[in-house]
Amino acid sequence: MGMLEGKVAIITGAAQGMGEKHAIRFVKEGAKVVVTDIKDEPGQALADKLGPNAIYMHLDVTSEEQWAAVVAKTEEVFGPVTTLVNNAGYGKFLPMDMLTSADFERHIKINYIGIVNGMKAVIPSMRKAGNGSIINISSVDGVRGASTGSAYCGAKHAVEGLTKSAAVEYGKENIRVNCINPGIIKTPMSEADADPALIEFLKQMEKGIPLGRRAEPEEVSGPVVFLASDDSSYVSGTSIIVDGGYICHI
Ligand SMILES: NC(=O)c1ccc[n+]([C@@H]2O[C@H](COP(=O)([O-])OP(=O)(O)OC[C@H]3O[C@@H](n4cnc5c(N)ncnc54)[C@H](O)[C@@H]3O)[C@@H](O)[C@H]2O)c1
């Protein structure tokens, strides 16, 4: 029996990168999965590949209307939501004085308000299910400062506080809320879509990782599955750092 039998999960930003790997692993573990993203073609292709236990829906996490539609469709197709992986994210890395206020707002809208919208949308559905696990994808940049990362770090730090508050508010309803804090993971965000300055910055950072390498995205899926599963039934309001030991080294 898979670790996620009986779970009904929504994963955001799941068309590529870590979200895609989480969706693949969730289905393997027996969950029903709603793959969501703003990139419809790869998102739909992934859901098709995953078979009858997955569907795709367009979801821009900044839109409350789209969140309502996704939760309604999830309930109709698979039943009440038990699991939410708030994975969609965005990062622009430049010195603070080179970032515009629109850049800062974009980070807050996608990386923070997007998560607020998701939690507010699924909590009534989790009440119907009688339990829930919300996994907010933060970053090592949610617990440290980083040169060129002011907008990204600020938004990810906000996710940490939000997660703890939600864990306190909803614990009595059997809804757990936690963060996963990846280090450097091989995805389009840190490779194909990253600008040369970020790639150089990450190369320097990689030298300080005790495990001596970046992670494959699948290596983050294990801790996410743990938080989604009943094996973590007494884990709430915390952050699991998945960084090859980087944070303890600095
Ligand atoms: N890659 C890393 O090294 C790293 C490290 C720490 C944390 N993270 C975090 O992990 C998460 C996943 O990152 P990734 O590396 O897989 O990135 P990625 O860029 O490969 O994938 C992110 C996905 O989010 C989607 N997305 C962007 N804006 C969206 C929006 N408004 N609504 C819905 N979807 C949207 C994108 O279309 C994309 O498919 C992010 O929250 C990121 O901040 C990544």
The ligand as a Tripos MOL2 file, in Angstrom:
@<TRIPOS>MOLECULE
LIG
   44    48     1     0     0
SMALL
NO_CHARGES

@<TRIPOS>ATOM
      1 N1         15.1280   25.3100   -7.5050 N.am      1 LIG1
      2 C1         15.6230   25.6630   -6.3390 C.2       1 LIG1
      3 O1         16.8450   25.6000   -6.1380 O.2       1 LIG1
      4 C2         14.7070   26.1120   -5.2110 C.ar      1 LIG1
      5 C3         15.2910   26.3020   -3.9570 C.ar      1 LIG1
      6 C4         14.4870   26.6700   -2.8800 C.ar      1 LIG1
      7 C5         13.1300   26.8330   -3.0570 C.ar      1 LIG1
      8 N2         12.5800   26.6520   -4.2950 N.ar      1 LIG1
      9 C6         11.1230   26.8100   -4.3900 C.3       1 LIG1
     10 O2         10.5500   25.5890   -4.8130 O.3       1 LIG1
     11 C7          9.3410   25.8310   -5.5530 C.3       1 LIG1
     12 C8          9.4240   25.1330   -6.8950 C.3       1 LIG1
     13 O3         10.5190   25.6890   -7.6070 O.3       1 LIG1
     14 P1         11.1940   25.0370   -8.8890 P.3       1 LIG1
     15 O4         12.6430   25.1640   -8.7050 O.co2     1 LIG1
     16 O5         10.5910   23.7310   -9.2040 O.co2     1 LIG1
     17 O6         10.7700   26.1560   -9.9530 O.3       1 LIG1
     18 P2         10.3020   26.1260  -11.4650 P.3       1 LIG1
     19 O7         10.4740   27.5190  -11.9580 O.co2     1 LIG1
     20 O8         10.9310   25.0110  -12.2080 O.co2     1 LIG1
     21 O9          8.7410   25.7800  -11.3290 O.3       1 LIG1
     22 C9          7.8580   26.6970  -10.7430 C.3       1 LIG1
     23 C10         6.4920   26.5140  -11.3600 C.3       1 LIG1
     24 O10         5.6360   27.5060  -10.7860 O.3       1 LIG1
     25 C11         4.7960   27.9910  -11.8210 C.3       1 LIG1
     26 N3          4.2800   29.3160  -11.4980 N.ar      1 LIG1
     27 C12         4.9410   30.5020  -11.5140 C.ar      1 LIG1
     28 N4          4.0970   31.4900  -11.2210 N.ar      1 LIG1
     29 C13         2.8840   30.9240  -11.0160 C.ar      1 LIG1
     30 C14         1.5940   31.4370  -10.6780 C.ar      1 LIG1
     31 N5          1.3620   32.7600  -10.5300 N.pl3     1 LIG1
     32 N6          0.5750   30.5590  -10.5000 N.ar      1 LIG1
     33 C15         0.7850   29.2370  -10.6770 C.ar      1 LIG1
     34 N7          1.9560   28.6920  -11.0290 N.ar      1 LIG1
     35 C16         2.9910   29.5460  -11.1940 C.ar      1 LIG1
     36 C17         5.6790   27.9960  -13.0640 C.3       1 LIG1
     37 O11         4.8880   28.0250  -14.2500 O.3       1 LIG1
     38 C18         6.4670   26.7200  -12.8890 C.3       1 LIG1
     39 O12         5.8660   25.6270  -13.5280 O.3       1 LIG1
     40 C19         9.2240   27.3460   -5.6340 C.3       1 LIG1
     41 O13         8.3580   27.8010   -4.6200 O.3       1 LIG1
     42 C20        10.6380   27.8390   -5.3770 C.3       1 LIG1
     43 O14        10.6450   29.1500   -4.8630 O.3       1 LIG1
     44 C21        13.3360   26.3100   -5.3730 C.ar      1 LIG1
@<TRIPOS>BOND
     1     1     2 1
     2     2     3 2
     3     2     4 1
     4     4     5 ar
     5     4    44 ar
     6     5     6 ar
     7     6     7 ar
     8     7     8 ar
     9     8     9 1
    10     8    44 ar
    11     9    10 1
    12     9    42 1
    13    10    11 1
    14    11    12 1
    15    11    40 1
    16    12    13 1
    17    13    14 1
    18    14    15 2
    19    14    16 1
    20    14    17 1
    21    17    18 1
    22    18    19 2
    23    18    20 1
    24    18    21 1
    25    21    22 1
    26    22    23 1
    27    23    24 1
    28    23    38 1
    29    24    25 1
    30    25    26 1
    31    25    36 1
    32    26    27 ar
    33    26    35 ar
    34    27    28 ar
    35    28    29 ar
    36    29    30 ar
    37    29    35 ar
    38    30    31 1
    39    30    32 ar
    40    32    33 ar
    41    33    34 ar
    42    34    35 ar
    43    36    37 1
    44    36    38 1
    45    38    39 1
    46    40    41 1
    47    40    42 1
    48    42    43 1
@<TRIPOS>SUBSTRUCTURE
     1 LIG1         1 GROUP 0 **** ****
